Amino acid sequence: MLTCVANSTIRMNYELLIGLRYTRAQPREGASNRFISFIALISMLGLALGVAALIVVLSVMNGFQKELRERILGVVSHIQVSSESGEIADWTQVVSGVAQHPRVKAAAPYVQAQGMLTFDGQVRGVMVRGILPEAEDKVADFAQHMRAGKLDQLRPGEFGIVLGSELARALRARPGEKVTLLAPQGLVTPAAILPRVKQFRVVGVFEAGMFEFDSGLALIHMEDAQKLYRMDDRVNGVRLKVDDLFAVQQIGRELLRFLPSDIWISDWTRSHANFFRAVEIEKRMMFLILLLIVAVAAFNIVSTLVMAVTDKRADIAILRTLGASPKSIMAIFIVQGTLIGAVGLAAGVAGGVALALNIDVVVPALERVLGLQFLAKDVYYISDLPSDLHWRDVGIISVVSFVLTLLATLYPSWRASRTQPAEALRYE
């Protein structure tokens, strides 16, 4: 038994040694061997660049996805509780009901309706949201996005308003100035239906980084909104924040046990489903497109091994006459191709991970050298190139690339194992 193990070890060692020797050119070898080694080096570099590009691009896509998600959820709550009628009479009961769920961290009632703001001859349609500042600050991140003023300056009865940055710019309204809000719920008079009009003082400006909110959202105190829209003590819904934003669907289903039967529950994945689905599809398509680059680089190994097999026909014949089996010959060239792929893969993973982790340093350096800005602040809301490296993505890329490399070695290695010694040595 020991003899069998020793023979197996020797066979494995000589296959490995010969495969390693074929990978690199020796000083005394001819030009053809050096050329094959050069092609092998090019294959390694191509695979490394493909893998590194795939890791960096997916990390940047993850970064954009995370950045957009954080900006959207800075304004939109994780879960929204509403009713079939669109109004909740006893919102305190809803808040106490959802508070029974251990994964609900905060709840805030809101009033939401459409309106029209006018100032200095400018008119803009807006979505008016009445909030309780102390509660809203726990379910959203408006406090982090305030460019002027503070959210707690919204006080009941003072009729203050906080505008999105683009909305304030369009109206040319600054903090301290008074804007006029027109509510569609009008007063019925014998002459006509007159809209409800109220002046609000601008107490703050926020910039969430999403044009949809910055240009069309205005915040007022909930009690002021209830008076303006004649809602008494009713609200349109309750906004919730949970401990895991990716578990909102499960938590939403569980919350139904604590709420009345006429309550509706929606979450951020539904309110912005098309947007996030588009981002996810784009990420997958980028993965497939860049994977083709890795596949091309991996299958360059095929040409390298075919050239190596053609050049080493005499060596293969000699090994066969010395007793090497077809499996051993095949193993030699599999070792050669796998080594090329493994080195390229390792270099690509190392370079891609290093670049993805330091892209916030590399990109500004390139911008300074080239004298341009890739994401201009006056055009893009996300002016910095974000990166969010997921080790799961790195693992998937590594496994897929290695499998492609291994597949690329099979056909040339099989052709080498089919070499007949007599045919190979006939013209030597």
Secondary structure, 3 states (H helix, E strand, C coil): CHHHHHHHHHHHHHHHHHHHHHHCCCCCCCHHHHHHHHHHHHHHHHHHHHHHHHHHHHHHHHHHHHHHHHHHHCCCCCEEEEECCCCECCHHHHHHHHCCCCCEEEEEEEEEEEEEEEECCEEEEEEEEEECHHHHHHHCCHHHHEEECCHHHCCCCCCEEEEEHHHHHHHCCCCCCEEEEEEEEEEECCCCEEEEEEEEEEEEEECCCCHHHHCCEEEEEHHHHHHHCCCCCCECEEEEEECCHHHHHHHHHHHHHHCCCCEEEEEHHHHCHHHHHHHHHHHHHHHHHHHHHHHHHHHHHHHHHHHHHHHCHHHHHHHHHCCCCHHHHHHHHHHHHHHHHHHHHHHHHHHHHHHHHCHHHHHHHHHHHHCCCCCCCCCCCCCCCCCCCCHHHHHHHHHHHHHHHHHHHHHHHHHHHCCCHHHHHCCC
